[in-house]
Amino acid sequence: MRYLSSFYGDAARIALQSVFSHKLRTFLTLIGIIIGVASVVIVGASINGFNNYVLTTVSKILGVNHFMIGRFAHQGRVSEDEWERMQRRNKILYLEDYEWLRENCRSCLEVGAQVQTNINLKENGHETFGTRIMGVTANMSEIENKNIAEGRFIAPHEVDHAALVCVIGAELKEKIFEGRDPIGKTIKIKEIPMTVIGVEEKRGTFMGDSLDNHAYLPLLTFGHLFGRRQSLQLHGKAESRETFTAAIEDARLAMRNRHKLIGNEEDDFGIVNTDAVNQQVDQFTGTIALVVTPITLLSLVVGGIVVMNIMLVSVTERTFEIGLRKAVGARRRQILLQFLIESSLLSAVGGLLGLLLAAGISWAVRIATPIPMTITVGYILLSLIVSGVIGMIAGIYPAYKASRLDPIVALSKN
């Protein structure tokens, strides 16, 4: 046991000396391994970071234990034929549908409604483009967990009486009021002055689109301004995760009864909930990982080929050393292990440098973008194991070649 410990210790020491005695050559050899490991880890960090970013943002937008019923609510891509079929089949949801759902969804803690359109606003010499104007019921603040930074949200009596009030997003405050207190002041929407009663907390962007370029109006006020023919989005919220599924099923059954659907007739509406969106995101990022990860692993294979070539050069350079060691009693197995340890150590060093590079790039991306790059243990282990295995495989042929050298021939080449 002491002999084996001494042998492996000496082998590791000799391998380190060989690695650090040719620093430039070692670095150039390891570039493939470094880039390969860094690529694998960065891809993993990007996928996990993007996944967390989307799920966190979706939770901010949709809230917790929240689902939505809409005319065309669906997840994923649909074919052109399916889209045309839904347009023919699915019904517009009106105020009466909202009132029906509110009365008949027994498992729902809250039922609200929302409708929206996009317009350009001009106010105080400033113009905003594509501002979302949303008509809402008063309880949408609780359903979607909206945070009001200044003032308050719309009250129930303001919805009932179609009050000329609004709650604006942080971007509108910054562009229109330029640091001034907007509460109590007015902005014109379709030339009608609306009193600002609140400002929503800044939410940032999602996929490059601002989440703060909007204004909330009472639902009936929106109807007076833009008409009542647009389909509503009906929003429900369950009391807890345990009652979430029951609330969705209650709402679905209530809407089917409202639209007089029986038996196996398809729903003429769609339901979206945070769980469905999360599953869609997981499926999307999982597909990306399946496609991209093997491609990045190819760079590790290329790095392994480079390691093999350098190890063959090393065998040629150290022919006399190998012959001398065999002449004083070193066995073929020991020579074989010596070069396997050296190639594995070479790849391990490349793996560690690749991890450091990935950590640096991930840190830079995390600082520069909203995506929280997260390096997971799984991808770290995958990259290090693969780099180590590739190093060992790359060293097998050079090590075998070194172990097969005839000591007399090797010593004669000094």
Buried (B, 14 or more C-beta within 10 A) or exposed (E): EEEEEEBEEEBBEBBBEBBEEBEEEBEEBBBBBBBBBBBBBBBBBBBBBBBBBBBEBBBBBBBBBBBBBBBEBBBEEEEEEEEEEBEEEBEEBBBEBBEBBBEBBEBBBBBBBBBBBEBEBEBEEEEBEEBBBBBBBBBBBBBBBBEBEBBEBBBEEBBEEBBBBBBBBBBBBBBBBEEEEBBEBBBEBEEEEBBBBBBBEBBEEBEEEBBBBBBBBBBBBBBBBBEBEBBBBBBBBBBEEEBBBBBBEBBBEBBBEBBEBEEEEEBBBBBBBBBBBBEBBEEBBEEBBEEBBEEBBEBBBBBBEBBBEBBBBBBEEBBEBBBBBBEEEBEBEBBBBBBBBBBBBBBBBBBBBBBEBBBEBBEEBBEEEEBBBBBBEEBBEBBBEBBBBBBBBBBBBBBBBBBEBEBEEBBEEE
